[in-house]
Amino acid sequence: MNTKEFKTLPLSAEMLENLKDIGYTEMTDIQAESLPYILQGRDVIAEAKTGSGKTAAFGIGLLYKLQVKKFRVQALILCPTRELADQVAKEIRMLARATHNVKILTLCGGVAFGPQLGSLRHGAHIIVGTPGRILKHLKKDSLSLTDVDTLVLDEADRMLDMGFSEEINEVLTFVPKERQTLLFSATYSKEILAVSASIQNDAITVKTTATESGNKIVERFYEVEYGKKLEVLVKIFSNFSPDNAIVFCNTKAEADEIANTLQTKKIDALSIHGDLEQYERNDVLVQFANKSCRVLVATDVAARGLDIKELSMVVNYDIPHGSETYTHRIGRTGRAGAEGLAFTLYTPNEAQNANEYKSRNPLFEDASELKSMNGFEMKPTNITLVIEGGKKDKVRAGDLLGALTGEAGLEGASIGKIDIYDRQSYVAIKASEVDYAHEKLKNGKIKGKKFSVWIL
């Protein structure tokens, strides 16, 4: 028997018929791996990307044990954006067609609060929403989660990126401790594993991406004439078109010089090294992590602790001191199943040092074969807005998201990573919309207050 057939699961005949009607012929990998545990009531932490079928995985699980005659909120699904919440609610409604009278309600910021109050008075079985708006209803006693027996965190990594950890923790204080908790994330970062450990009980780990023995990295070495390294670096960028890159060099002065020169060549770059003040370091790291900067030029000391989930390329502008440093540098790319690129530049008198890496079977290539590209640019996807208000001012990610998607009218897809510090908050905005967002936030209010806002 095909183990990916839905009929291998203990689902009702009505549910199986409905799955067939809506075109679910067999389970996707994430569904086949997670659903047996979900239906048993186990906590599950699953690595699953968009389009993998994760919504049906937890949706079928919710509906399997839903008591329709018990007209209380029995399941809560937290999502990072209004668009995702709407999409999730729509799919669960489709899955619920075989079960009569299931009420699913979305509660998200950026839309009027009043109509949500009216809908809540009529009750619901399943709530799908963003953490900030859910928390607002809980604090106003317009929503009760005392009967919730299933909690889902969908795209948990994105929620953490957007700064929702505090809101999530606060929402959890309103949810019974005895419950099933399902956590879906596109990545397995240390933060995600920490969240799982704190909110789940003996969770089953499900990972449907291909098992890797290590990062998939293509390593290339180029011998470069004296004084030509920067020229070759630009050629590498133009020939391989990375989404982002870290360039490692050995001195602070060199880091600044490389970043400044790249900027004159219309390649968006920032430097980071030990001479930066903490606030300057925050500014740089936030911009690189939220895709407001394409190239980070760093010394090894400054790069310690950097956790960039998706890094296309690493360039050793200077050959590293020792194989351990080399391995640590290039290991930042090629993660989560993606193929990474690592380049090392060396001058003729460093050829002996470069030869020490031949045991790794890198590609030693001729730099002269790299083409020059006229008009090449590396512009950022996003631009960062800085709000002069943070945790000490009770500013939360939900407040910023609500201000941007509500009064400002931006789509959730135009808003990237949100970082909130004690006195400042950073929001990544799609580059083409940053001026509009800046104007709206500058002239509007957040939590009823005026805050200084500027473009970083």
N, C-alpha and C positions, 0 to 999 in steps of 0.2 A: 504493500500500500504506500502511496505517496505521502510521506510524513508532512508535506506542506499543504495537504488538503484540510480545509476548515472542519470537515466532518470527523477528523481525528480528535477534535476537542469536544468537551461535554457541553455543547451549545444546543439551544432549543431548535426544533425543526423550523420554527418561524424565523429565527435569527439566521440559520443556514440558508433558507430560501431568500431572505432579504439580501444577504451577502452576494448570493448568486445574481440577483436582480440588478444590483448596483455595480456588477462587473468585477467583484472580488473573487476571481477564480481559484487562486491559491494564496497561501501566506507568503509575505515577503520574508527575508532573512530575519529582520528584527521581530516580526510577529511570531515566526516559528520558534525563535529562541526564547522570547519573553512570555508569550501568552500562557503556556502551560503553568509557569510560576505565578503569573498574575491571577489566573483563575483559581489557583490554590490559596490565594490571599497573601502570598509572600511579598515582602518589600523587594523592589528591583531597582538597580541603578543600571541604566542602559546607555551605551554610546550609539547614537543614531543621528544621522544627518537629515536635513530637510529633504522630503521626497522619499524617505525610506519606508513609510507606512507606519510611523510611530503613533500617529493620532488614532488609527484604527486599533493598534495594540492596546493602548490604555482605554480607548473608548469602548471596545468590546468587553474589556474587564469591568469597567464601571457598570455597564448595562447588565452584565451577567448576574451581578448580585443586588442590583437596584430593587428596592421594594416600592413599587409604584403606589400602592395604597397608603404607604407611610408618606404623607405629604410634607416632608421636611428636606432640608438641604443635606444630601447624603454624600456628595462628592464635590470637591473644590479643585479646579484646575487653574494654576497660576501661569501666566504668559508674560513675556517682556513687552509686547506691543499690542495695541488695539487691533491692528490688522491680523496678527496671528490668533488672537482670541476669537475674532469673528470667524476666521477660517476653521478653527478647531470646533467652535460651536456648530457651524454649518455641517461639518462632517459627522459630528455626533448625532445631530438631528437626523441625518440620512441613515446612520446606523440604527437609530432608535425607531425607525418606521415600523418595525415588526412588533414593537411594544406600545400599546395604546396609552395616551395621556401622560407621556413623559415631558416634563417642562424643564427646558434648558434656558438659562438666563445669562447674558453677558453684562459684566460690570467693569467699565473701563473709563479712564480719564479722557479728557478732551471732548466729552459730550455732557449735556445737561444732567445735573444731579437729580432734579425733581422727578422726571419720568421714571428714573430707576427706582426711586422710592415707591412710586405707584406700582411698578411691576413686582417689587419685593413684597408688597402687602398682599399680593395674590399668591405668593409662595412659589417655590421652585424645588426641583429635585437635584439639579446639577448647576453649579455656578462656574462660569469661565470668566476670568478677568485679570487685570493688571494689579500688582501688589498695592500700589498707592491708593487706588480707588476702593479696593476691597477693604483696606484698613480704615478708610474714611467712613465707610458704611458700618464697620464693626464698632468704631468709636461713637457713632451716632445711634447705636443700638437698632439700626434699621436692618441688620443682617445677623443671624445667629448661625454659628457653625457647631453647635453642641451635638448635633446628630451626624456629623461628618465621619464616615468610616473609610473614605479613600481621599488621599491628597496627592495631586500630581503637580510636579514642577516641570513644565515643558520649556525646552531650550534654557535650561538652568544656567549654562555658561554665559549666555547673552544677558540674562537677568543680572548676574554678578557683574558683567562688564558695564552694564548700565547703572550700577550702583544701588541695586535693590536689596542687598543683603540685610540691611537693618529692617526694612519693611517686611521682608519675608519672615525674619525672626519674630517680629511683633505679631504678624498674622498667626504664627504658630502657637502663640500663647492663647489663642481663641479656639484652637482645634484640639479635640480629645487626644490624649497621649496614646490611647489604644486605637490604632488605625493602621491602614495599609498606606505606605508612602511609595510612590513611583517617581523616580527621578530620571528624566531624559536629557541628555546633553550631547553636543557634537564633539566635545573634547573631554579628556580625563585629566584635567589639571589638578594640582594639589588642592586648589580652592574647592573644586567640585567634590573631591574625595573627602575633604574636611566637612563639607556640608552633609554629605551622605552619612558620615560617621556620627554627626550630631543629631540628625533627624530621622535616621532609619534604624531598623532593628534587624540585625542578621541578614542584610540585603544580599540578594543574588546578583552577581555581576554578569551583565550580558554585553558582549562586544562583537559587533557583526562586521567591523572593518577587517580586512585581511590581516592575519597574524604576521608580524614582522620580526625578523631576527635583529634588526637595527634600522636606523634611519636610512632611507634610500637617497644617497648623495652621489652626484657626479663630481669628481674632484679633478680640477684642471690646474696645471702649473705653467706659467709663462715667464721665460727669461726676458727681461726688459732692459734696454739701454739706460745708462745713467741719465736722469732728468726727464725720462719719458713715462714714468709710472702713471702720472695723472692722465696723460693722453690715452694710455692703454685702459685705464679705469673707465673713462668715458666710453671708449669703444666697447668694453665688456657690457656696460649698461645698455648701449644702443643695439648691440647684436643679440642680447639675450632678454631684453625687456622685462626685468623683474618687477613684480608688484611693489616689493620693498627690499631693502638690503642693509646689512650692517658691514661697515668697512672698519677693520681693525688695524690700528697703527700703534707704534711703540711710545710716542711722546705726546704730551698735551699740546705743545705748540704745533706739531704736525696735524693733530686732529682739527684744530681751529683753521689752519691754513687750507687743508683739503676741503673742509665744509664750505669755507668762504669762496674758494675757487670754483667748486661745483655749482654754487649758487649763481656765479657770474656766467656759467654755461647753461643756465636754465634747468639745472637739476636740483630739485628741492632737497636740501641737506641741512642737518644740524649736527653740532659736535657735543660730545659729553666726556668730561674728564674730572679729575679730582679737584681742580681749582674752582669748580662751579659751586655757588651757594645752593643750599637745599631747595629753595624755591625755584632757582634756575634749573636744577636737575629735574624737579617735578614737571616744569613747563616742557622740557625737552622729551622726557619719557612719555608723558601724556600724549603729546603730539605724534610721537612715533607709534605708540600702541593704538591710537584711535584713527590712524591712517590720514593724519593731517601733515605728515612728513614722510617722504619716501625713502630717504637715505639717512642712516645714523652713522656718524664717524666717531669711533670710540676707542679708548684705551682699555686694556684688559681689566684693570682695577675698577674703572667706572662701569663696566658692563656686567660685573658680578651681580647676581640676583635679578637680572633682566629676564622676564618671562613673556616672550612674544610668541603667541600660539602659532601664527602662520608667517613664517619668514621664508621668502623665496630664495634669497642669496646671501652668502657670506663671502667677503673678499679680505684676504690677508694682504693688506697693502705692504706691510713689512712681514718678512718671514718670521714666524713665532719662535720664541725661545723654548724649544723642547716639544716633543710629541704630545705630551699631556695637555699643554696649552693649545696646540693645534686641534686635538680631538675635541676639547671643550668648546673652542670657537666654532668649528664647523658643525658640531652637534646641535646647534640652534636651528639649523634648517633641515628640511626633509622629514618633518614630524607629521603625525596623524595620517600616514599613508601617502602623503604628497612627496614628489621627487624634489630634492633640494639641489642647489648648485653651490659649489665651493671653489673659489679661485685663489691662487697664491702667486704673488708677483715676487720675483727675485732678480737681483742684478748679477752680472757675470761673476763678481767675486764672492757671491753667495751660492754659487752652483753646487758646491760640495754640501752645504747645509740642505739644499733642496733635494739632493740625491738620497739623503737619509730617509726620505718619505716614499721611496720607490717600492718598498715592501707593501705599501697600501694599494699598489697598482693604479696610481692616478694617471691622467692623460697629460703627458708633457707635449705641449703644442706650441706652434710658432705664432708669436704675437702679431707678426706682419700679416697673417691671414685674416685678422679681424678687420672688418670693413669700417670706413668712416661714414657716418650717416649725417647728411646735411639736415639741419632743422630739427634734430632730435631734442626732445624735452622730457622731463619727468616731473609732471605736476601732481600735487596731492589730490586724492579723491575727496577728502574733507578739509574743512577749515575749523579751527577750534574757537569757540566762544568762551570767555572767562566771565563768570558771575562773581561779584564781590560779596559772596555770602556762602556759608557752608554749614557743617554740622553744628557749630556753635550758634548759628542763627536758625537752627531747626529746619534748614533746607534739606529736602529729600529728593531723590531721583524722580519720584512720582510728581512732585511739585513742578519740577522743570519740564518733565514730559507733558504734564497737563497744560502748562503755560504755552508750550510750543505747538502742541496738537490742538489745543482748544482755541483760545483767542487768536493766536498767531496763524492757526490754520494749516500747519505743516503736516504732511503725511509722516507716519511713523518710520517709513523707509528712508526718509531724509535725515533722520536723527540717528547718530551712531552711539559710540561709547560715552557713558556719563561717569565722571569721576568726581567724588565729593570729598574735600579735605575740610579741616577745621574752619577755615575762614574763606575758602574759595571753592568754586565748583567749575568744572570743565565739561563742555558739551561739544561733541563732534557733529558738525552740520555739513551736509552735502555742499561742496564748494560753490555750486551755482545758486544756492539759496541762502548763503551765509549772511549777505548784506540785508536781505529781507528779514531773516530771523533776528539779526542784531538790532535792526530798527524797531521791530515789534517788542522784543524783550526790554530794550532800553526805554521805550516809551510806555511800556505796560507794567504790570505788577506780578510778583510771585508771592503767593500766600498773602495777598493783600498789601505787600510792601514793595517799595521801589528799591532796586539794587543797581549799582553801577555795573555795566556790561561792556566788554570790549572784545575786539577780535585779536587773537594772539598771533 
